């Protein structure tokens, strides 16, 4: 099942994609695609409605982020060995964790702002994990029981802010629009193997990233279990699991995004995103 939110920013309505790829309105069933809608029981109930005669949404509305209330946006750094190498870092012995401010979240096709003073705004296609059930001290064997589904994420980054402005990476990860998510939340029953998902990203039509989640250093189940040892994961939290090689920082010479450029990215089964770069 593919769940989504559509409409103007701040006024999105819940919806689902029917078997013909059309948006159906869920606002008569749930108030939002938020924590209360992500339990296994509620997802099962909603999945029974996919073929039902729900109101069809006409036209081509804006697609918003598919999760309406995100408590935590946790990211994993250097989780592909080739990406660690291209950034000049050693593959980590444990997952590298950092956070993005939830105010960075935007829709999958919204414009991305280049921050004022930025000259190193970069791209990162990633698999995102949406938590559906509270997870605290969970083991790896049961970790995926706490997952509602998966989303496509562009972990947009400003590399100078991230690495040269002192302190934690969050400075370079949290500008408004630096967290495009969606277009859909794809429930885990639709993903045959989360550790075998193709990822790609283009800039102005040139392929920059090609990867597959099988080359992660730490897989999804390990990440959910690991993070739950340090903090309780709640329904609606998102874990962005790291990016494969091909980021601008790793190019020779390093190449970064400019106003007017277009980024497209996708993941098998999770849909595509398209963003235009604008100046903040």
C-alpha positions as CSV (number, residue, x, y, z in Angstrom):
1,X,0.0,0.0,0.0
2,X,1.2,3.5,-0.8
3,X,0.1,6.3,1.5
4,X,0.6,9.9,0.8
5,X,-0.4,13.5,1.7
6,X,-1.5,16.0,-0.9
7,X,-2.4,19.7,-1.0
8,X,-0.8,23.0,-0.2
9,X,2.0,23.2,2.4
10,X,0.6,23.1,5.9
11,X,-2.9,22.0,4.7
12,X,-2.2,18.5,3.3
13,X,-4.9,15.9,3.3
14,X,-4.3,12.1,3.7
15,X,-4.6,9.9,0.7
16,X,-3.6,6.6,-0.8
17,X,-2.7,5.4,-4.3
18,X,-5.2,3.0,-5.7
19,X,-4.5,0.0,-8.0
20,X,-4.6,2.3,-11.1
21,X,-2.1,4.8,-9.6
22,X,-4.8,7.4,-8.8
23,X,-5.0,9.3,-5.6
24,X,-7.9,8.5,-3.3
25,X,-8.9,10.8,-0.5
26,X,-8.6,9.3,3.0
27,X,-9.7,12.4,5.0
28,X,-13.0,10.8,5.7
29,X,-11.2,7.9,7.3
30,X,-8.2,9.3,9.1
31,X,-7.3,12.9,9.9
32,X,-3.7,12.6,8.7
33,X,-1.0,10.1,7.9
34,X,0.6,10.5,11.4
35,X,1.6,8.3,14.3
36,X,-2.0,7.1,14.9
37,X,-2.3,5.9,11.4
38,X,0.9,3.9,11.4
39,X,0.1,1.0,13.7
40,X,-0.1,-2.5,12.2
41,X,-3.8,-2.6,12.9
42,X,-4.6,0.7,11.3
43,X,-2.4,-0.1,8.3
44,X,-4.2,-3.4,7.8
45,X,-7.5,-1.5,8.0
46,X,-6.4,1.1,5.4
47,X,-5.1,-1.6,3.1
48,X,-8.6,-3.1,2.9
49,X,-9.7,0.3,1.5
50,X,-7.3,0.3,-1.5
51,X,-10.0,-1.1,-3.8
52,X,-12.9,0.7,-2.1
53,X,-14.9,3.5,-3.7
54,X,-13.0,6.3,-1.9
55,X,-13.3,9.8,-3.4
56,X,-11.0,10.3,-6.3
57,X,-8.7,13.3,-6.2
58,X,-8.9,15.2,-9.4
59,X,-6.1,17.0,-11.2
60,X,-2.4,17.0,-10.1
61,X,-2.2,18.4,-6.6
62,X,1.1,19.1,-4.9
63,X,2.4,16.1,-3.0
64,X,3.6,16.8,0.5
65,X,5.7,14.7,2.8
66,X,3.9,11.4,3.4
67,X,4.2,11.5,7.2
68,X,2.4,14.4,8.9
69,X,4.0,14.4,12.3
70,X,7.6,13.5,12.5
71,X,9.0,13.5,16.1
72,X,12.6,12.6,15.2
73,X,14.5,12.7,11.9
74,X,17.5,10.5,12.6
75,X,20.2,10.0,9.9
76,X,23.0,7.6,9.5
77,X,26.3,8.8,8.1
78,X,28.9,7.0,6.1
79,X,26.8,3.8,5.9
80,X,28.1,2.8,2.4
81,X,31.8,2.0,2.4
82,X,32.4,3.6,-1.1
83,X,30.7,6.8,0.1
84,X,32.9,6.9,3.2
85,X,36.0,6.5,1.0
86,X,35.0,9.2,-1.4
87,X,34.6,11.7,1.5
88,X,38.0,10.7,2.8
89,X,36.7,8.9,5.9
90,X,37.2,5.4,7.2
91,X,34.2,3.1,7.3
92,X,32.8,3.3,10.8
93,X,32.8,0.4,13.4
94,X,29.4,1.5,14.6
95,X,26.6,3.5,13.0
96,X,27.3,7.2,12.8
97,X,24.2,9.0,14.0
98,X,23.1,12.6,13.5
99,X,19.8,14.5,13.3
100,X,18.1,16.8,10.8
101,X,15.7,19.4,12.2
102,X,12.1,18.4,11.3
103,X,11.6,21.9,9.9
104,X,13.8,20.8,7.0
105,X,11.1,18.4,5.9
106,X,9.3,19.2,2.6
107,X,7.5,17.5,-0.2
108,X,9.3,15.4,-2.8
109,X,8.9,17.9,-5.6
110,X,9.2,21.2,-3.7
111,X,12.0,23.6,-4.5
112,X,15.2,23.2,-2.5
113,X,16.7,26.4,-1.1
114,X,20.4,27.0,-1.4
115,X,21.2,28.7,2.0
116,X,22.6,32.2,2.1
117,X,26.3,32.1,2.1
118,X,26.4,28.5,0.8
119,X,28.8,27.3,-1.9
120,X,28.7,23.6,-1.1
121,X,25.1,22.4,-1.2
122,X,25.1,18.7,-2.0
123,X,22.7,15.8,-2.8
124,X,22.3,12.4,-1.1
125,X,19.7,9.8,-2.3
126,X,18.7,7.6,0.6
127,X,16.3,5.0,1.9
128,X,14.1,6.2,4.7
129,X,12.5,4.0,7.4
130,X,9.3,5.0,9.0
131,X,8.7,3.7,12.5
132,X,5.2,2.4,13.2
133,X,5.5,0.9,16.7
134,X,7.4,2.1,19.7
135,X,10.9,0.7,19.8
136,X,13.1,0.7,22.9
137,X,15.9,-1.8,23.4
138,X,14.6,-4.0,20.6
139,X,16.8,-6.8,19.3
140,X,17.7,-7.1,15.6
141,X,15.5,-10.2,15.0
142,X,12.3,-8.3,15.9
143,X,13.4,-4.8,14.8
144,X,11.4,-4.8,11.5
145,X,8.2,-5.5,13.5
146,X,8.5,-1.9,14.6
147,X,8.7,-0.5,11.0
148,X,5.5,0.8,9.2
149,X,7.2,1.2,5.8
150,X,9.8,3.0,3.7
151,X,10.2,6.3,1.9
152,X,12.6,8.0,-0.5
153,X,14.7,10.7,1.1
154,X,17.1,13.4,-0.3
155,X,19.4,14.2,2.6
156,X,20.4,17.6,1.2
157,X,23.6,18.9,2.9
158,X,25.7,22.0,3.0
159,X,29.2,20.6,3.3
160,X,31.0,23.7,4.6
161,X,28.4,24.2,7.3
162,X,28.6,20.5,8.1
163,X,32.3,20.2,8.4
164,X,33.9,23.6,8.8
165,X,31.5,25.6,11.1
166,X,32.4,23.7,14.3
167,X,30.2,21.3,16.3
168,X,27.8,18.7,15.0
169,X,26.7,17.9,11.4
170,X,23.2,19.2,12.1
171,X,24.2,22.7,11.0
172,X,24.8,21.5,7.5
173,X,21.8,19.2,7.4
174,X,18.9,21.3,8.6
175,X,18.2,24.3,6.4
176,X,14.6,24.6,5.3
177,X,13.8,22.2,2.4
178,X,16.9,20.0,3.1
179,X,14.6,17.0,3.8
180,X,12.5,16.1,0.8
181,X,10.5,12.9,1.7
182,X,8.2,10.9,-0.5
183,X,6.2,10.8,-2.7
184,X,4.7,7.9,-0.8
185,X,5.1,5.9,2.3
186,X,5.3,2.3,1.0
187,X,4.2,-0.2,3.6
188,X,6.8,-2.9,4.3
189,X,4.6,-5.7,2.9
190,X,5.3,-4.3,-0.6
191,X,9.0,-4.4,-0.3
192,X,10.3,-8.0,-0.8
193,X,13.8,-7.3,0.4
194,X,14.7,-4.0,2.0
195,X,18.4,-4.9,1.5
196,X,18.0,-5.1,-2.2
197,X,16.6,-1.7,-3.4
198,X,18.2,0.2,-6.3
199,X,18.8,3.9,-5.7
200,X,19.7,6.6,-8.2
201,X,20.1,10.4,-8.5
202,X,20.6,12.8,-11.5
203,X,21.6,16.4,-11.7
204,X,20.4,18.2,-14.8
205,X,19.9,14.8,-16.4
206,X,23.5,13.5,-15.6
207,X,23.6,10.4,-13.5
208,X,25.5,11.1,-10.3
209,X,24.5,8.3,-7.9
210,X,23.8,4.6,-8.6
211,X,23.6,2.2,-5.6
212,X,21.8,-0.6,-3.9
213,X,20.9,-1.0,-0.3
214,X,22.6,-4.4,-0.2
215,X,25.9,-2.5,0.0
216,X,25.0,-0.8,3.3
217,X,27.5,-1.4,6.1
218,X,24.7,-1.6,8.6
219,X,21.3,-3.0,7.4
220,X,17.9,-1.6,8.3
221,X,17.2,-4.2,11.1
222,X,20.5,-3.5,12.7
223,X,20.0,0.3,12.5
224,X,16.5,0.1,14.1
225,X,17.9,-2.1,16.9
226,X,21.0,0.0,17.4
227,X,19.3,3.3,17.6
228,X,16.7,1.9,20.0
229,X,19.5,1.3,22.5
230,X,20.1,5.1,22.7
231,X,16.6,6.6,22.4
232,X,13.1,5.4,22.1
233,X,11.8,5.4,18.6
234,X,8.2,6.5,18.3
235,X,5.6,6.1,15.5
236,X,6.2,8.7,12.9
237,X,10.0,8.9,13.5
238,X,12.1,8.6,10.4
239,X,15.5,7.0,10.0
240,X,17.4,8.0,6.8
241,X,19.9,5.2,6.3
242,X,22.8,6.7,4.4
243,X,23.8,7.3,0.8
244,X,25.7,5.4,-1.8
245,X,28.7,7.0,-3.6
246,X,28.4,9.8,-6.1
247,X,27.8,12.9,-4.0
248,X,29.2,16.2,-5.2
249,X,31.8,16.3,-2.4
250,X,33.4,13.1,-3.8
251,X,33.7,14.3,-7.4
252,X,37.0,15.5,-8.8
253,X,36.9,18.4,-8.5
254,X,34.1,18.6,-5.9
255,X,30.9,19.9,-7.6
256,X,28.0,21.4,-5.9
257,X,24.5,22.6,-6.7
258,X,23.7,25.9,-8.2
259,X,20.5,28.0,-8.5
260,X,18.4,26.8,-11.4
261,X,19.6,23.2,-11.5
262,X,17.2,20.3,-11.3
263,X,17.8,17.2,-9.1
264,X,15.8,13.9,-9.8
265,X,16.1,10.8,-7.7
266,X,14.4,7.5,-7.2
267,X,14.4,4.1,-5.6
268,X,12.8,0.9,-6.9
269,X,9.3,0.6,-5.5
270,X,9.4,3.9,-3.7
271,X,8.8,6.4,-6.5
272,X,10.7,9.5,-7.7
273,X,11.4,13.0,-6.6
274,X,12.2,16.1,-8.6
275,X,13.5,19.4,-7.1
276,X,14.6,22.7,-8.6
277,X,17.3,24.6,-6.8
278,X,16.4,28.2,-5.7
279,X,18.3,30.8,-3.7
280,X,17.1,31.3,-0.1
